Amino acid sequence: MKNRFLLFGLLAWTTVVFSTAFTAEYLQWDDNVFILQNELLRLPWREFFEASWTRYFFGDYLPLTLLSYRLEVELFGFSSSAQHLVNLLLHLLNISLLWRWLPLSRQKAFFVIAIFALHPMQSEVVMWVSERKSLLAIFFALLALLSVDYGEKKGRLGFLGYWLFFALSLLSKATVIFLPVILLCQDLFVRRNRDLKPLLLKHAPAFILAGIWGLLRVLAYGQSVGELPQTMTSADYWWQLAPRVATAFGFYWTSFVLPFHQMVIYPPYEGLSGGWPWLLGGLVMSGLLIWKYRQRKSAEFLFYAIWVFLLLAPILHFVPRINFVSDRYLYFPIVGMASLLALSFPKWMERKWFLGLLVIGLSVLTWNRSQVWLNNEKFWSSAASHNPQSGIARNNWGLELLKQKRVTEAVAELEAALTVGEKDGTSHLAANSLGMIYSSPELPSFRNLEKAESFYRKSIALSPRDSEISEFNLSLVLLQQGRNSEALSVLSDLQRKLSQAPDSKNAGLLKMTENLISRVQSPAGNGLSE
């Protein structure tokens, strides 16, 4: 009974700490792609299932995540409050499932679960609707873990649940693709089960699923990134691999222990000169844990060390990634990190005052961090101020200033983003945004169609692979200048490009392009220039 009161108290307190979610807005940071501009969510059910299950979306394969969004839109419309509430409920369910599964003593388990529930690094996943995929993936992964425990007691029926829930986790996001390896290590080192045939029967289906989804993930990501094959065959990539991996690993350990300098967008990897504090932090923590393991020789300790490494492995740049590091990638690995600390310092876990201070300290940090995710103004002002060298942050902060009618400030910020973006390859975003300002009828004092056309063409030249929005906007400017044949040529090329794309994220843009082509080709098409 006392355990239940502790759990209910933690769930209630977590709800208070993340209560900002009740009033949080959609963010112009993937929420527009996954929800607001996602044409799949407006399709009839049959067409939705066909599109979501047979095509990639935004460089990934996420049919179950898309289904959750589709159900919410059906029930609540495009309600940011409802979708944030679902995120919070999933986090609370994950806390409850972890409480049920975690094989540690009560004090150690409370320490670990409190960190999982309240650590400020969890804010990104809980407060960002677009990270529904991680919450769903971990929800089904925890059910898979519980099913394995049930199978150990009741036989193969539980293992059917393991395979089913693991598949559902992968259909949400391939976050826990190495879960079968983690569970095999638990059998070998913790349960000391060395009988090969039962282990094969238990884990082989999950390994097959992991292999299939690993291939799907690489193919989807390769289609989205484009330069993935060239990057992986370059000498510079292999030369920088070890320090890059070590620095990223150090970042996650340092941020776990000292969560005081979080950012929305972190700087890219620039070698050891910029990343040495993270690398040093990772080396110190790794050395401390190795020392503790050699003292204890604990199979449990080894299991959680494997847990951390394998759950972080997909995002440690063994395969090139767009983002160097992000808070959201720590959502499930943090369980292993906290468990390692609990096993290393068991006496601290027995001190109620320490656990109380831990909960209060984490709550204050997380409450403050969650405010950043409240709306676009707070989000992008934080991103731009903490990382002024990020072209994306400066561009989107400029767009937020534009939304607030602070046009002169917006132009200055976007011009800065154009310059800053030369380094991180995002100048095309600022060029497109400036084109929007100079082509807007609502801004007559800034309107200059020739200048707008120049910026759109510049955006297309800077990033031909990701130029769909700029191409559509260019066609609109050409139509406003009465150059309908040129606009039609741009639109026809864009239609062909979008219809052949294996990723369905631009389904809405394809529909708009087809509608505009029909209007241009109609007898009344000459009037479009007006």
C-alpha positions as CSV (number, residue, x, y, z in Angstrom):
1,M,0.0,0.0,0.0
2,K,2.8,2.4,0.9
3,N,4.4,1.7,-2.6
4,R,1.1,2.7,-4.2
5,F,0.9,5.9,-2.3
6,L,4.5,6.8,-3.3
7,L,3.6,6.1,-7.0
8,F,0.4,8.1,-6.9
9,G,2.2,11.0,-5.1
10,L,5.0,11.0,-7.8
11,L,2.5,10.9,-10.6
12,A,0.5,13.8,-9.1
13,W,3.7,15.8,-8.5
14,T,4.9,15.1,-12.0
15,T,1.6,16.5,-13.4
16,V,2.1,19.7,-11.4
17,V,5.7,20.1,-12.6
18,F,4.6,19.7,-16.2
19,S,1.4,21.6,-15.9
20,T,2.6,24.1,-18.5
21,A,1.6,21.4,-21.0
22,F,-2.1,22.3,-20.5
23,T,-1.6,25.7,-22.1
24,A,1.3,25.0,-24.4
25,E,1.0,25.9,-28.1
26,Y,2.1,24.1,-31.3
27,L,5.7,25.0,-32.2
28,Q,7.1,26.0,-35.6
29,W,9.6,23.2,-35.0
30,D,8.2,20.0,-36.6
31,D,4.7,20.5,-35.1
32,N,3.9,22.3,-38.4
33,V,5.1,19.3,-40.4
34,F,3.7,16.5,-38.2
35,I,0.3,18.1,-37.4
36,L,-0.7,21.6,-38.7
37,Q,0.4,21.1,-42.4
38,N,0.2,17.3,-42.4
39,E,-2.2,16.5,-45.3
40,L,-2.3,12.8,-44.1
41,L,-4.3,13.9,-41.1
42,R,-7.0,15.3,-43.3
43,L,-7.3,12.2,-45.6
44,P,-10.2,9.7,-45.3
45,W,-9.3,6.8,-43.1
46,R,-8.6,4.4,-46.0
47,E,-6.3,6.8,-47.8
48,F,-4.6,7.7,-44.5
49,F,-3.7,4.0,-43.7
50,E,-2.4,3.5,-47.2
51,A,-0.2,6.6,-47.1
52,S,1.1,6.1,-43.5
53,W,1.9,2.4,-43.8
54,T,3.4,2.4,-47.3
55,R,5.5,5.6,-47.3
56,Y,8.2,7.2,-45.2
57,F,7.3,10.4,-43.3
58,F,9.9,13.1,-42.6
59,G,12.8,10.8,-43.0
60,D,11.3,8.0,-40.8
61,Y,8.8,5.2,-40.7
62,L,6.2,6.1,-38.1
63,P,2.7,4.7,-38.9
64,L,1.6,4.2,-35.3
65,T,2.7,7.7,-34.3
66,L,0.8,9.2,-37.2
67,L,-2.2,7.1,-36.2
68,S,-2.2,8.7,-32.8
69,Y,-2.2,12.1,-34.3
70,R,-5.0,11.1,-36.7
71,L,-7.2,9.9,-33.8
72,E,-6.7,13.1,-31.9
73,V,-7.6,15.3,-34.9
74,E,-10.7,13.1,-35.3
75,L,-11.7,13.5,-31.7
76,F,-10.5,17.0,-30.7
77,G,-9.6,18.8,-34.0
78,F,-6.3,20.6,-34.1
79,S,-6.1,21.2,-30.4
80,S,-2.6,21.8,-29.0
81,S,-3.9,21.5,-25.4
82,A,-5.4,18.0,-26.1
83,Q,-2.3,16.8,-27.8
84,H,0.0,18.1,-25.1
85,L,-2.2,16.4,-22.5
86,V,-1.9,13.1,-24.3
87,N,1.9,13.5,-24.2
88,L,1.8,14.1,-20.5
89,L,-0.5,11.1,-19.9
90,L,1.9,8.9,-21.9
91,H,4.7,10.1,-19.7
92,L,2.7,9.2,-16.6
93,L,1.9,5.8,-18.0
94,N,5.6,5.2,-18.7
95,I,6.4,6.2,-15.1
96,S,3.8,3.6,-13.8
97,L,5.1,0.9,-16.1
98,L,8.7,1.5,-15.1
99,W,7.6,1.4,-11.4
100,R,6.1,-2.0,-12.1
101,W,9.1,-3.4,-14.0
102,L,12.3,-1.9,-12.5
103,P,14.1,-4.8,-10.7
104,L,15.7,-2.7,-7.9
105,S,15.0,-2.3,-4.1
106,R,12.3,0.3,-3.2
107,Q,14.7,3.1,-2.3
108,K,16.8,2.6,-5.4
109,A,13.8,2.2,-7.6
110,F,12.3,5.5,-6.3
111,F,15.5,7.3,-6.9
112,V,15.6,6.0,-10.5
113,I,12.0,6.6,-11.3
114,A,12.0,10.1,-9.7
115,I,14.8,11.0,-12.1
116,F,13.0,9.5,-15.0
117,A,9.9,11.4,-14.1
118,L,11.3,14.8,-13.2
119,H,14.7,15.3,-14.8
120,P,14.9,18.5,-16.9
121,M,16.3,16.6,-19.9
122,Q,12.8,14.9,-20.1
123,S,11.1,18.3,-20.8
124,E,11.7,18.1,-24.6
125,V,10.0,14.8,-25.0
126,V,7.0,15.6,-22.7
127,M,6.4,19.2,-23.8
128,W,6.9,18.8,-27.6
129,V,4.0,17.2,-29.4
130,S,6.3,16.1,-32.2
131,E,8.1,13.8,-29.8
132,R,5.0,11.7,-29.4
133,K,7.0,9.0,-31.3
134,S,9.5,8.6,-28.4
135,L,6.7,8.5,-25.7
136,L,4.8,5.8,-27.7
137,A,8.0,3.8,-28.5
138,I,9.0,3.7,-24.8
139,F,5.4,2.9,-23.7
140,F,5.4,-0.3,-25.8
141,A,9.0,-1.1,-25.0
142,L,8.1,-1.1,-21.3
143,L,5.2,-3.4,-22.0
144,A,7.6,-5.7,-23.9
145,L,9.9,-5.7,-20.8
146,L,7.0,-6.7,-18.6
147,S,5.9,-9.3,-21.0
148,V,9.4,-10.9,-20.9
149,D,9.1,-11.1,-17.1
150,Y,5.7,-12.7,-17.4
151,G,7.0,-15.1,-20.0
152,E,9.8,-16.2,-17.6
153,K,7.1,-17.2,-15.1
154,K,4.2,-18.4,-17.3
155,G,5.9,-19.7,-20.4
156,R,5.8,-18.7,-24.1
157,L,2.6,-16.7,-24.0
158,G,4.5,-13.9,-22.4
159,F,7.1,-14.0,-25.2
160,L,4.3,-13.5,-27.7
161,G,3.6,-10.2,-25.9
162,Y,7.3,-9.4,-26.0
163,W,7.4,-9.7,-29.8
164,L,4.1,-7.9,-30.3
165,F,4.9,-4.9,-28.1
166,F,8.4,-4.7,-29.5
167,A,6.9,-4.5,-33.0
168,L,4.5,-1.8,-31.9
169,S,7.4,0.1,-30.3
170,L,9.3,0.0,-33.7
171,L,6.1,1.1,-35.5
172,S,6.1,4.2,-33.3
173,K,9.9,4.9,-33.7
174,A,13.0,2.8,-33.8
175,T,14.3,4.2,-30.5
176,V,14.7,0.9,-28.8
177,I,15.9,-1.1,-31.8
178,F,18.6,-2.7,-29.6
179,L,16.1,-3.9,-27.0
180,P,16.5,-7.6,-27.9
181,V,20.3,-7.3,-27.4
182,I,19.7,-5.7,-24.0
183,L,17.3,-8.5,-23.0
184,L,19.7,-11.1,-24.2
185,C,22.4,-9.6,-22.0
186,Q,20.0,-9.6,-19.1
187,D,19.5,-13.4,-19.7
188,L,23.3,-14.0,-20.0
189,F,24.6,-11.9,-17.1
190,V,21.8,-11.3,-14.6
191,R,19.7,-14.4,-15.0
192,R,22.7,-16.5,-16.0
193,N,20.7,-18.4,-18.5
194,R,23.3,-20.0,-21.0
195,D,20.9,-22.5,-22.6
196,L,21.2,-21.6,-26.3
197,K,18.0,-23.2,-27.7
198,P,15.5,-21.4,-25.3
199,L,17.4,-18.1,-25.8
200,L,17.0,-18.5,-29.6
201,L,13.3,-19.3,-29.4
202,K,12.8,-16.3,-27.1
203,H,14.8,-13.6,-28.9
204,A,15.1,-14.7,-32.6
205,P,11.7,-13.1,-33.7
206,A,12.7,-9.8,-32.0
207,F,16.1,-9.8,-33.6
208,I,14.5,-10.3,-37.0
209,L,12.1,-7.4,-36.4
210,A,15.1,-5.2,-35.3
211,G,17.0,-6.1,-38.5
212,I,14.0,-5.2,-40.7
213,W,13.4,-1.9,-38.9
214,G,17.1,-1.0,-38.9
215,L,17.1,-1.3,-42.7
216,L,13.9,0.7,-43.0
217,R,15.3,3.4,-40.7
218,V,18.5,3.7,-42.7
219,L,16.7,3.8,-46.0
220,A,14.2,6.5,-44.8
221,Y,17.0,8.6,-43.2
222,G,19.1,8.3,-46.4
223,Q,16.2,9.5,-48.5
224,S,15.8,12.5,-46.2
225,V,19.4,13.5,-45.8
226,G,20.6,12.6,-49.3
227,E,24.3,12.9,-48.7
228,L,24.4,10.0,-46.3
229,P,26.3,7.5,-48.6
230,Q,28.9,10.2,-49.6
231,T,29.4,11.2,-45.9
232,M,30.0,7.6,-44.8
233,T,32.6,7.0,-47.5
234,S,34.6,10.1,-46.8
235,A,38.0,9.8,-45.0
236,D,37.1,12.8,-42.8
237,Y,34.1,11.0,-41.4
238,W,36.1,8.0,-40.3
239,W,39.0,10.1,-39.0
240,Q,36.6,12.1,-36.8
241,L,34.4,9.2,-35.8
242,A,36.0,8.2,-32.5
243,P,36.3,11.8,-31.0
244,R,32.8,12.6,-32.2
245,V,31.2,9.5,-30.6
246,A,33.2,10.1,-27.4
247,T,32.2,13.8,-27.2
248,A,28.5,13.0,-27.8
249,F,28.6,10.2,-25.1
250,G,30.2,12.7,-22.8
251,F,27.5,15.3,-23.5
252,Y,24.8,12.9,-22.4
253,W,26.6,12.0,-19.2
254,T,27.5,15.6,-18.3
255,S,23.9,16.8,-19.0
256,F,22.5,14.0,-16.9
257,V,24.7,14.9,-13.9
258,L,24.7,18.7,-14.4
259,P,21.5,19.7,-16.3
260,F,22.1,23.5,-16.1
261,H,22.9,24.6,-19.6
262,Q,20.3,23.1,-21.9
263,M,19.6,24.4,-25.3
264,V,16.9,23.9,-27.9
265,I,19.4,23.6,-30.7
266,Y,23.0,22.7,-29.7
267,P,26.1,23.7,-31.7
268,P,27.4,21.2,-34.3
269,Y,30.5,19.1,-33.6
270,E,33.5,21.2,-34.3
271,G,36.3,19.0,-33.0
272,L,37.8,18.7,-29.6
273,S,38.5,22.4,-29.3
274,G,34.8,23.1,-28.7
275,G,33.6,19.8,-27.2
276,W,36.4,19.1,-24.7
277,P,34.3,19.9,-21.6
278,W,31.7,17.2,-22.7
279,L,34.5,14.8,-23.5
280,L,36.2,15.3,-20.2
281,G,32.9,14.9,-18.3
282,G,32.2,11.6,-20.2
283,L,35.7,10.3,-19.4
284,V,35.4,11.2,-15.7
285,M,32.0,9.5,-15.4
286,S,33.2,6.5,-17.4
287,G,36.3,6.2,-15.2
288,L,34.2,6.5,-12.0
289,L,31.7,3.8,-13.2
290,I,34.5,1.4,-14.2
291,W,36.1,1.8,-10.8
292,K,32.7,1.1,-9.1
293,Y,32.2,-2.0,-11.2
294,R,35.6,-3.3,-10.4
295,Q,34.8,-2.8,-6.7
296,R,31.4,-4.6,-6.9
297,K,31.7,-7.1,-9.9
298,S,27.9,-6.8,-10.1
299,A,26.0,-8.4,-13.0
300,E,23.2,-5.8,-12.4
301,F,25.7,-3.0,-12.8
302,L,27.0,-4.5,-16.1
303,F,23.5,-4.8,-17.4
304,Y,22.6,-1.2,-16.8
305,A,25.9,-0.1,-18.4
306,I,25.0,-2.1,-21.5
307,W,21.5,-0.5,-21.3
308,V,23.0,3.0,-21.5
309,F,25.4,2.3,-24.3
310,L,23.0,0.4,-26.5
311,L,20.2,2.8,-26.2
312,L,22.5,5.7,-26.9
313,A,24.3,3.9,-29.8
314,P,21.8,4.8,-32.6
315,I,22.4,8.5,-31.9
316,L,26.1,8.5,-31.2
317,H,27.1,9.2,-34.8
318,F,28.2,5.7,-35.8
319,V,25.8,6.6,-38.7
320,P,25.9,10.4,-39.6
321,R,23.1,12.5,-38.1
322,I,21.8,16.0,-38.7
323,N,21.8,17.0,-35.0
324,F,24.9,16.4,-33.1
325,V,23.1,16.1,-29.7
326,S,19.6,16.7,-28.4
327,D,18.0,16.4,-25.0
328,R,15.2,14.1,-26.2
329,Y,17.6,11.2,-26.9
330,L,18.2,10.7,-23.2
331,Y,14.5,9.9,-22.4
332,F,15.0,6.1,-21.9
333,P,18.8,5.8,-21.5
334,I,18.4,8.0,-18.4
335,V,16.9,4.9,-16.6
336,G,20.2,3.1,-17.0
337,M,22.2,6.1,-16.0
338,A,20.2,6.6,-12.8
339,S,20.3,2.9,-12.0
340,L,24.1,3.0,-12.3
341,L,24.2,5.8,-9.8
342,A,21.8,4.0,-7.5
343,L,24.0,0.9,-7.5
344,S,27.2,2.9,-7.1
345,F,26.0,4.9,-4.0
346,P,23.4,2.7,-2.3
347,K,23.7,4.4,1.2
348,W,22.5,7.7,-0.3
349,M,19.3,5.9,-1.5
350,E,18.3,5.2,2.1
351,R,18.3,8.8,3.2
352,K,14.9,10.3,2.8
353,W,16.1,13.8,3.1
354,F,18.4,13.2,0.1
355,L,15.6,11.8,-2.0
356,G,13.4,14.8,-1.0
357,L,16.0,17.3,-2.0
358,L,16.5,15.5,-5.3
359,V,12.8,15.7,-6.1
360,I,12.6,19.4,-5.2
361,G,15.8,20.3,-7.1
362,L,14.8,18.4,-10.2
363,S,11.3,19.9,-10.1
364,V,12.5,23.5,-10.0
365,L,14.8,22.9,-12.9
366,T,12.2,21.1,-15.0
367,W,9.5,23.6,-14.3
368,N,11.8,26.4,-15.5
369,R,12.9,24.4,-18.5
370,S,9.3,23.5,-19.5
371,Q,8.5,27.3,-19.8
372,V,10.7,27.4,-22.9
373,W,8.3,25.0,-24.7
374,L,5.2,27.1,-23.9
375,N,5.0,29.0,-27.2
376,N,7.0,30.0,-30.3
377,E,8.1,33.4,-28.8
378,K,9.7,31.8,-25.7
379,F,11.0,28.8,-27.7
380,W,12.8,30.7,-30.5
381,S,14.0,33.6,-28.4
382,S,15.7,31.0,-26.2
383,A,17.1,29.1,-29.2
384,A,18.5,32.2,-30.8
385,S,20.0,33.7,-27.6
386,H,21.6,30.5,-26.4
387,N,23.0,29.5,-29.9
388,P,23.3,32.7,-32.0
389,Q,25.4,30.7,-34.6
390,S,22.4,28.5,-35.5
391,G,20.9,29.6,-38.8
392,I,17.6,27.7,-38.1
393,A,17.2,29.4,-34.7
394,R,17.9,32.9,-36.1
395,N,15.6,32.3,-39.1
396,N,12.7,31.1,-37.0
397,W,13.1,33.8,-34.4
398,G,13.0,36.3,-37.3
399,L,9.7,34.7,-38.5
400,E,8.3,35.0,-35.0
401,L,9.3,38.7,-35.0
402,L,7.5,39.0,-38.3
403,K,4.4,37.4,-36.8
404,Q,4.5,40.1,-34.1
405,K,4.6,42.8,-36.8
406,R,8.1,43.8,-35.8
407,V,9.1,43.8,-39.5
408,T,12.3,45.8,-39.3
409,E,13.7,43.6,-36.5
410,A,12.6,40.6,-38.5
411,V,14.5,41.6,-41.6
412,A,17.6,42.3,-39.6
413,E,17.4,38.9,-37.9
414,L,16.8,37.1,-41.2
415,E,19.7,38.9,-42.8
416,A,21.8,37.7,-39.9
417,A,20.5,34.2,-40.3
418,L,21.4,34.3,-44.0
419,T,25.1,35.0,-43.0
420,V,25.2,32.6,-40.1
421,G,23.5,29.9,-42.1
422,E,26.5,29.7,-44.5
423,K,28.3,27.7,-41.9
424,D,25.6,25.2,-41.0
425,G,24.0,24.9,-44.4
426,T,20.7,26.7,-43.5
427,S,21.0,29.9,-45.5
428,H,18.3,28.7,-47.9
429,L,15.7,29.0,-45.1
430,A,16.5,32.7,-44.4
431,A,16.6,33.4,-48.2
432,N,13.1,31.9,-48.5
433,S,11.9,33.9,-45.4
434,L,13.2,37.2,-46.8
435,G,11.4,36.4,-50.1
436,M,8.2,36.0,-48.2
437,I,8.6,39.5,-46.7
438,Y,9.3,41.2,-50.0
439,S,6.4,39.4,-51.7
440,S,3.8,40.0,-49.1
441,P,0.9,42.2,-50.0
442,E,0.4,42.9,-46.3
443,L,3.7,44.7,-46.1
444,P,3.4,47.4,-48.8
445,S,6.4,49.4,-47.6
446,F,8.7,46.3,-48.0
447,R,7.0,44.8,-51.1
448,N,9.5,44.3,-54.0
449,L,8.7,41.4,-56.3
450,E,12.0,41.5,-58.1
451,K,13.8,41.3,-54.8
452,A,11.5,38.5,-53.6
453,E,12.2,36.5,-56.8
454,S,15.9,37.0,-56.3
455,F,15.7,35.6,-52.7
456,Y,13.6,32.6,-53.8
457,R,16.0,31.7,-56.6
458,K,18.9,32.1,-54.2
459,S,17.2,29.7,-51.7
460,I,16.7,27.1,-54.5
461,A,20.3,27.4,-55.6
462,L,21.6,27.0,-52.0
463,S,19.7,23.8,-51.4
464,P,18.2,22.3,-54.5
465,R,17.2,19.1,-52.6
466,D,15.1,20.9,-50.0
467,S,13.7,23.7,-52.2
468,E,10.1,22.7,-52.6
469,I,8.6,25.6,-50.5
470,S,10.9,28.1,-52.3
471,E,9.9,26.7,-55.7
472,F,6.2,27.1,-54.9
473,N,6.7,30.6,-53.5
474,L,8.7,31.5,-56.7
475,S,5.8,30.4,-58.8
476,L,3.5,32.7,-56.9
477,V,5.8,35.7,-57.4
478,L,6.1,34.9,-61.1
479,L,2.2,34.8,-61.3
480,Q,2.0,38.2,-59.6
481,Q,4.3,39.6,-62.3
482,G,2.1,38.1,-65.0
483,R,4.7,35.6,-66.1
484,N,2.3,32.7,-66.1
485,S,4.2,30.4,-68.5
486,E,7.4,30.6,-66.4
487,A,5.3,30.0,-63.3
488,L,3.6,27.0,-64.9
489,S,7.0,25.5,-65.8
490,V,8.2,25.9,-62.2
491,L,5.0,24.3,-60.9
492,S,5.2,21.4,-63.3
493,D,8.7,20.6,-62.3
494,L,7.7,20.8,-58.6
495,Q,4.7,18.6,-59.2
496,R,6.9,15.9,-60.8
497,K,9.5,16.2,-58.0
498,L,6.9,15.9,-55.2
499,S,4.9,13.0,-56.8
500,Q,8.1,11.0,-57.1
501,A,9.3,11.5,-53.6
502,P,9.1,8.4,-51.3
503,D,8.5,10.7,-48.3
504,S,4.9,11.9,-47.8
505,K,5.7,14.9,-45.6
506,N,5.0,17.3,-48.5
507,A,1.6,15.7,-49.5
508,G,-0.1,19.0,-48.6
509,L,2.3,21.0,-50.8
510,L,1.7,18.6,-53.7
511,K,-2.1,19.1,-53.4
512,M,-1.6,22.9,-53.4
513,T,0.7,22.7,-56.4
514,E,-1.8,20.6,-58.4
515,N,-4.6,23.0,-57.5
516,L,-2.5,26.0,-58.6
517,I,-1.6,24.3,-61.9
518,S,-5.3,23.7,-62.6
519,R,-6.0,27.4,-61.9
520,V,-3.2,28.6,-64.1
521,Q,-4.3,26.4,-67.0
522,S,-8.0,27.3,-66.6
523,P,-9.6,29.9,-69.0
524,A,-9.6,32.4,-66.1
525,G,-5.9,31.7,-65.5
526,N,-4.7,35.0,-66.9
527,G,-6.4,36.7,-64.0
528,L,-4.1,35.1,-61.5
529,S,-1.5,37.9,-61.8
530,E,-3.9,40.2,-60.2
